């Protein structure tokens, strides 16, 4: 049985925004980082998210075609429904 301190990969993915924004409580951050220390897949995912944020942060709304903008809005609005 997993201890309360254990975090699943799914839970980490759901909390990654809070982690990157520094909005996580100290105990939750410790659980998050403990999982990262043991899971190379989640470390890779975190790095991919950081790279995505860095790349996307350079884009302006004007740089997107109307079709790309609409597609992104559709994905963001429906991501939890899938």
C-alpha positions in Angstrom: 0.0 0.0 0.0 1.3 3.5 -0.9 2.1 5.8 1.9 0.3 9.2 2.1 3.6 10.8 1.1 3.6 8.9 -2.3 2.4 10.8 -5.3 1.2 9.1 -8.6 2.3 10.3 -12.0 -1.3 11.3 -12.7 -1.4 13.4 -9.6 1.9 15.1 -10.5 0.6 16.0 -14.0 -2.5 17.5 -12.4 -0.4 19.6 -10.1 2.4 20.7 -12.4 0.9 24.2 -13.0 0.8 24.9 -9.3 4.4 23.7 -9.0 5.7 25.8 -11.8 3.8 28.9 -10.5 5.1 28.4 -6.9 1.6 28.1 -5.6 2.0 24.8 -3.9 2.1 24.3 -0.1 5.5 23.2 1.4 4.3 19.6 2.2 2.8 19.2 -1.3 5.9 20.6 -2.9 8.0 18.1 -0.9 5.8 15.2 -2.1 6.0 16.5 -5.7 9.8 16.8 -5.6 10.1 13.4 -3.9 8.2 11.9 -6.8 10.4 13.7 -9.3 13.5 12.2 -7.7 12.2 8.7 -8.3 10.5 9.1 -11.7 12.4 9.9 -14.8 9.3 10.1 -16.9 7.9 12.9 -14.7 11.2 14.7 -14.7 11.1 14.6 -18.6 7.5 15.8 -18.5 8.4 18.7 -16.2 11.3 19.7 -18.5 9.0 19.5 -21.6 6.5 21.8 -19.8 9.2 24.3 -19.0 10.4 24.3 -22.6 6.9 24.7 -23.9 6.2 27.6 -21.5 9.5 29.2 -22.6 8.7 28.8 -26.3 5.0 29.8 -26.1 5.9 32.8 -24.0 7.5 34.2 -27.1 4.4 34.0 -29.2 1.9 36.8 -29.5 -1.7 36.4 -30.3 -1.1 38.2 -33.6 1.4 35.5 -34.6 -1.3 32.8 -34.6 -3.5 32.2 -37.6 -7.2 32.4 -36.8 -7.5 28.6 -37.4 -4.6 27.9 -34.9 -6.1 30.2 -32.3 -9.5 28.5 -32.7 -8.0 25.1 -32.4 -6.0 26.0 -29.3 -9.1 27.5 -27.7 -11.1 24.3 -28.5 -8.4 22.1 -27.0 -8.1 24.1 -23.8 -11.9 24.3 -23.3 -12.3 20.5 -23.8 -9.1 19.0 -22.3 -10.8 17.6 -19.2 -13.8 16.2 -21.1 -11.6 13.7 -23.0 
